[in-house]
Amino acid sequence: ETVLALAVAMGRTLVLPPAEKLPDFDKHQDSESKFTFADYYDVPSIHKGREGFEIITMEQFWERQLASRRPKLLPPGNRTNWDGRAQEIFEFLHSNSHRTVWNK
């Protein structure tokens, strides 16, 4: 909820994480079942009536990057769909992100 509030307040695009299996559900459901942000939140109603605020999937984000004439960052192997491989893409993003170190 905090990320959503920050994205709205700053007029930024919210990129939803890829679909992922939840370990606790594996024993109760089909092992191929994956869950997304939209399974828990009503994304269309969150987006409704908020001009300048956009919600896209991780796949849409990478498709835009690949279509850009001057992409800032390209995903490994130009892959756009990271469903079921969230940890891998998050590690890639973490290792390719600028991090500010604050002095105490």
N, C-alpha and C positions, 0 to 999 in steps of 0.2 A: 504494500500500500504506500509506503514511503517513496519508493521509486516512481510510482504512478503520480503521486502528488508533486514530486520534484519536476517530472517531465511536463506536467500541465503548467506549473508555475513558471517554468523557464521557456515554454513554447518549443520544447524539443520533441524529436521523434522517439517513441518508446519502441525498442526492438524486443520482441518476445523471445524467450529462450526456446531452443528446439524441444520437440517432444522427447520424453524420456520415460523409461520404465521406472516404476517405484518399487524398491525391493520388498516392502511389506505386503504389496499386493500380488507379487509373483506366485505365492503359494495358493492364492485364492482365485486367480484369473489366468487367462491364457498368457503364456510367457511372452507372446509378441505384443501384448497390450502396452501402448504408450500413452502418456497423459501430457496435455499441454496446459498452458496458462488459461486457455479458453474453457477447459474442463472445470475450472474453479471460479472463474470470474466471467461476468456477462460483458465481454469486450465491446460489442456494438453499443450498449447503453452507456458504457464508460466514455466512449468516443463521441457519442451524440451530443451536439450542441457546443462542442469545444473547438472553436476555430483556431487554426494555427497549431493544432495538436494532432499528431498522427501516430497510429499504432500499426506496426508492420511485423511480420514474422522474421526470424533469422534468415530464412531462405530468401525472402524478398530483399533483405538488406544486402546479402551477398550477390544476388542477381543485379542489383543496382550498381554495386561496386564493379562487377565484371563488365557491365554495359557502359560504365563511365569512361570517358576518353582519358582521364587522368586519375585512376583509382589511387586512393591513399593507402590501401591495404588489400592484398589479394589472399583469399583463403588457400590453404594447402591443396594442391592439385586442382585448383579452381572449382572445388566442390561447393555446391550451394546448399544441399540438403544435409543437415547434421543431426537429423532425428535419430535418437538412440546412441549418439556419439557426443553428447554435450560436453563431457569432461575434456575430450580431445580438443574441441574448438575453444573452450574456455581457457585451457592451458596455452593454446596458440595466441589468443587475444591477450592474455596476461603477459606473455613473454614479448609481445610486440606493442605494448602500451607504454606511454610515458607515465612514470610514477614520480610524484613529488615527495621528497623526504622533508618532513617538517622538523625543525629544531625544537627541542624541549625547553 
